[in-house]
Amino acid sequence: MDQSVSKANIQVLDRASAILRVLTQHHDPVNLKVISDETCLHISTCHRILSDLVRLRFVEKGASAGTYRLGLRFLQLGNLVRERISVRDTARTGMQRLHNLTRQTVNLSIRQNDNIVYIDRIMRERPGIQVVRTIGATAPLHTTSSGKLFLAEDSFEQIRTYALRTNLEKSTPNSIGDIDTLLTEISKIKTLGFARDEEELEMGVRCVAAGIRDDSGKLVACLSISSPASSFLEGWICEIKHTADDISEHLGYVATPGELYVRPNFT
C-alpha cells in the first residue's frame, strides 16, 4: 500500500475517533459547530466524516437539525464484545501476577446455586499444605471466603432461606453453623469489601477473597488466595483486592471513588 494513502487513512480514523469521543462526553445530541469546536476540525471536515459515520450507523442524527449522537451500532457491538469476554481469560494475567507475588495458590470461582465452583487455579509450587479442591470442584457458600462474598450480595430473606435450606452444615469445626454468626460475618464483609475463610473449609488452610464485577456492577466471580494457616500474610489482602479491581475494570466495571481500594506497599 502507498505510504501516503496509509497515512491519510490513519488521519481519517484519528479524526473520526476525536468526533466519537466528543459524542461520548455529551448526554444529549451535539450540534455540528460544537463538535467542530471541540475537535478543532473544520466544520466541513466534521460534516463529511459524520455523514460516513451515520451511513455506517455508528452515529445517528438528533431530532434537532444539525445535531448528532452515538448510534445503536455501538450498543450492538458492545453486547457482542461482552458476550465474548471470558472472565477466566481476563483474570488469568492478574492471577499469575498474584501467584508470582505470594507464591500461594490463587483461585477463581463463580456461584452455582448454593455452592461456589472453582473455574481456574494456579497452584502453589513449593512443598507443604496444598488445597485439595480442583478445577470444577464445589464448596458450600458459607464455608468459603468467595462464597461469603456471593452471600453478601443477597438480601436478608435470601440469606435466611439459604441457611434453612442448607442447615449451614459444617465442613470443619471452624465453619459457621448458625444464622446470627453468618449475618454478623456478612455485615463485616460488606464494610471491608473482602472476605476470609479461617480454616472453615479445610483445617490448616486460610483464604482471603475479593469480588470481580462486570460492566453492570454484578458480582460475576471471586478471586481468592489459599495458604497454609501458619503462613498467611495480612499484606495479601491489599494485593488481592487491587488485583480483583483491575480485573473488574477490564470487564468494564467503573468503580465509584468510595469503592476504589488504595494499595499500600506489599511486605
NUPANU-533460 format. One line per field, with one value per residue (C-alpha): x, y, z; residue number from 1. Coordinates in Angstrom, 3 decimals. Layout:
N
px c(X  ...)
py c(Y  ...)
pz c(Z  ...)
paba c(NUM  ...)
***
This chain:
267
px c(0.000  1.160  2.555  0.738  -2.596  -1.899  -1.184  -4.359  -6.412  -4.901  -5.655  -9.310  -9.510  -7.939  -10.468  -13.406  -12.168  -11.997  -15.578  -16.842  -15.009  -16.887  -20.211  -19.477  -18.925  -22.389  -25.617  -27.788  -27.333  -24.466  -24.548  -22.190  -20.489  -19.829  -18.255  -16.106  -15.005  -14.197  -12.275  -10.539  -11.598  -13.050  -16.832  -16.888  -14.483  -16.671  -19.756  -18.091  -16.887  -20.194  -22.036  -19.918  -20.438  -24.195  -24.153  -22.325  -24.762  -22.045  -23.725  -27.321  -28.891  -30.672  -34.234  -32.952  -31.383  -27.588  -27.245  -25.718  -25.470  -23.937  -25.749  -27.150  -24.296  -22.140  -24.742  -24.816  -21.035  -20.804  -23.192  -21.240  -17.929  -19.440  -20.776  -17.313  -15.417  -14.355  -13.920  -11.410  -9.293  -9.497  -8.489  -5.579  -2.877  -3.846  -3.963  -0.473  0.863  -0.731  0.704  4.184  3.963  2.620  3.816  0.467  -2.492  -4.738  -8.324  -11.076  -14.632  -18.226  -21.542  -23.751  -26.883  -25.752  -22.115  -19.108  -17.449  -13.709  -13.186  -9.443  -6.479  -2.751  -1.224  1.353  4.611  6.657  6.120  3.720  -0.007  -1.974  -5.625  -7.243  -10.025  -9.577  -10.992  -14.669  -14.977  -17.672  -17.913  -20.773  -21.045  -20.876  -17.659  -15.525  -14.290  -15.567  -18.923  -19.419  -18.866  -21.655  -23.931  -23.174  -24.935  -28.170  -30.983  -31.603  -34.515  -32.394  -29.644  -32.160  -33.650  -30.154  -29.445  -32.695  -32.136  -28.556  -28.838  -25.409  -23.697  -20.112  -17.087  -14.730  -15.183  -14.456  -17.302  -20.149  -23.125  -25.783  -27.601  -26.669  -22.937  -23.348  -25.191  -22.515  -19.818  -21.637  -22.110  -18.349  -17.682  -19.903  -17.932  -14.463  -15.000  -13.279  -13.912  -11.909  -12.010  -10.383  -9.913  -13.665  -13.471  -10.244  -8.303  -4.843  -5.838  -6.764  -8.161  -8.975  -11.183  -12.210  -15.022  -14.913  -17.740  -18.819  -19.838  -23.321  -21.900  -22.907  -20.605  -19.642  -16.646  -14.353  -10.586  -9.026  -5.668  -5.333  -2.358  -1.231  -2.760  0.649  1.998  -0.868  0.177  -2.205  -0.473  -2.055  -5.447  -4.339  -2.934  -5.940  -8.356  -6.244  -5.990  -9.743  -10.393  -8.077  -9.894  -13.268  -12.032  -11.045  -14.581  -15.947  -16.796  -16.414  -15.973  -17.135  -14.411  -15.529  -15.083  -11.524  -9.012  -5.740  -2.932  -0.090  3.356  3.427  5.506)
py c(0.000  3.508  5.131  8.413  6.560  4.725  7.985  9.537  6.579  6.876  10.602  9.931  7.342  9.782  12.451  10.050  8.893  12.511  13.121  9.972  10.963  14.278  12.492  10.192  13.225  14.671  13.093  14.982  15.257  17.600  20.489  20.292  23.548  22.242  19.111  21.262  23.499  20.639  18.594  21.618  20.293  22.416  22.232  20.829  18.069  17.195  17.099  14.811  12.338  12.440  11.617  8.478  7.539  7.992  5.765  3.083  3.538  4.485  7.893  8.955  12.358  14.050  15.371  18.933  19.801  19.670  17.585  14.129  11.377  7.918  5.236  1.853  0.154  0.723  -0.963  -3.974  -4.233  -3.682  -6.549  -8.769  -7.971  -8.557  -11.954  -12.964  -11.780  -14.703  -13.915  -16.730  -15.386  -11.821  -12.850  -15.076  -12.372  -10.949  -14.410  -15.179  -11.881  -12.593  -16.107  -14.840  -12.309  -14.544  -17.984  -19.330  -20.990  -18.477  -19.486  -18.137  -19.188  -18.489  -19.130  -22.059  -22.153  -22.880  -23.548  -21.957  -23.685  -23.368  -22.478  -21.782  -22.201  -21.539  -23.926  -23.294  -24.719  -25.406  -28.393  -28.069  -27.972  -27.940  -27.134  -30.359  -28.683  -28.998  -27.074  -27.967  -28.815  -27.180  -25.961  -24.563  -20.779  -20.215  -22.224  -20.258  -16.691  -16.467  -17.956  -15.428  -12.619  -14.016  -14.318  -10.687  -9.770  -11.400  -9.875  -10.849  -13.034  -14.804  -15.459  -16.776  -19.083  -20.303  -21.079  -23.044  -24.881  -25.939  -26.129  -24.434  -27.794  -27.604  -28.709  -28.192  -27.235  -23.628  -23.428  -21.014  -23.028  -20.509  -17.673  -14.946  -15.590  -15.693  -12.357  -10.768  -12.064  -10.792  -7.355  -7.220  -8.267  -5.502  -2.962  -4.264  -5.285  -8.668  -11.966  -14.502  -18.242  -19.130  -22.876  -23.164  -25.377  -27.267  -27.359  -25.860  -23.638  -19.956  -17.961  -14.393  -13.370  -10.268  -9.862  -9.321  -7.285  -6.843  -3.655  -3.787  -3.965  -7.578  -9.827  -12.433  -14.163  -14.131  -14.231  -15.899  -16.849  -20.127  -20.696  -22.753  -21.112  -20.540  -18.761  -16.350  -12.696  -9.780  -7.864  -10.228  -8.672  -5.420  -7.257  -9.459  -6.547  -4.459  -7.367  -8.038  -4.337  -4.424  -7.447  -5.771  -2.692  -4.844  -6.269  -2.740  -2.059  1.567  1.876  4.889  6.821  5.223  1.728  2.200  0.317  2.092  -0.448  0.098  -1.344  -5.133  -6.592)
pz c(0.000  -0.839  2.317  1.641  1.340  4.593  6.412  5.002  6.246  9.701  9.728  8.911  11.686  14.152  13.216  13.410  16.818  18.020  16.876  18.583  21.744  21.783  21.345  24.287  26.512  25.889  27.084  24.578  20.783  19.897  17.445  14.467  15.467  18.982  17.521  15.240  18.109  20.500  17.924  16.371  12.967  10.177  10.146  6.587  7.641  10.596  8.424  5.872  8.499  10.389  7.160  6.773  10.442  10.044  6.960  8.955  11.889  14.364  14.626  14.160  13.643  16.546  16.477  16.011  12.670  12.609  15.791  16.252  18.853  19.100  17.108  18.070  16.243  19.332  21.525  19.214  19.132  22.882  23.561  21.177  22.890  26.329  25.257  24.077  27.128  29.274  32.949  33.145  30.277  31.583  35.097  34.128  33.944  37.332  38.865  37.602  38.948  42.331  42.388  41.473  44.291  47.056  45.884  47.100  45.388  43.585  42.806  40.559  41.379  40.396  42.127  41.219  43.393  46.980  46.087  44.543  41.604  41.052  37.374  37.421  39.731  39.811  42.314  44.983  43.714  46.819  49.160  52.079  52.703  49.480  48.932  47.726  45.697  41.938  38.979  38.694  42.386  44.510  48.084  50.222  50.108  53.882  54.298  51.834  51.526  47.944  48.859  51.629  49.128  46.970  50.009  50.841  47.575  48.781  50.811  54.436  53.351  50.732  53.289  55.822  53.176  52.268  55.940  56.287  53.017  53.761  57.543  57.452  57.614  58.820  56.812  59.778  63.439  62.384  59.860  60.569  61.793  62.794  61.056  63.559  63.149  59.378  59.318  61.513  59.173  56.081  57.653  58.219  54.617  53.256  55.267  54.410  50.772  51.136  52.923  54.923  55.444  58.766  58.265  57.648  54.553  55.280  58.530  58.181  55.250  55.393  52.471  51.559  48.641  46.712  44.205  40.439  38.861  35.263  33.470  35.024  38.549  39.041  41.077  38.471  40.058  43.073  43.326  46.360  47.828  49.755  52.006  54.977  58.046  59.616  56.516  55.839  55.487  56.035  53.246  50.712  51.402  49.782  46.788  46.103  46.377  43.998  41.520  41.617  40.995  37.963  36.531  37.110  35.271  32.285  32.299  32.027  35.669  36.741  40.498  42.453  44.347  47.608  46.182  44.966  47.084  47.800  47.756  50.230  49.542  49.762  52.537)
paba c(1  2  3  4  5  6  7  8  9  10  11  12  13  14  15  16  17  18  19  20  21  22  23  24  25  26  27  28  29  30  31  32  33  34  35  36  37  38  39  40  41  42  43  44  45  46  47  48  49  50  51  52  53  54  55  56  57  58  59  60  61  62  63  64  65  66  67  68  69  70  71  72  73  74  75  76  77  78  79  80  81  82  83  84  85  86  87  88  89  90  91  92  93  94  95  96  97  98  99  100  101  102  103  104  105  106  107  108  109  110  111  112  113  114  115  116  117  118  119  120  121  122  123  124  125  126  127  128  129  130  131  132  133  134  135  136  137  138  139  140  141  142  143  144  145  146  147  148  149  150  151  152  153  154  155  156  157  158  159  160  161  162  163  164  165  166  167  168  169  170  171  172  173  174  175  176  177  178  179  180  181  182  183  184  185  186  187  188  189  190  191  192  193  194  195  196  197  198  199  200  201  202  203  204  205  206  207  208  209  210  211  212  213  214  215  216  217  218  219  220  221  222  223  224  225  226  227  228  229  230  231  232  233  234  235  236  237  238  239  240  241  242  243  244  245  246  247  248  249  250  251  252  253  254  255  256  257  258  259  260  261  262  263  264  265  266  267)
***
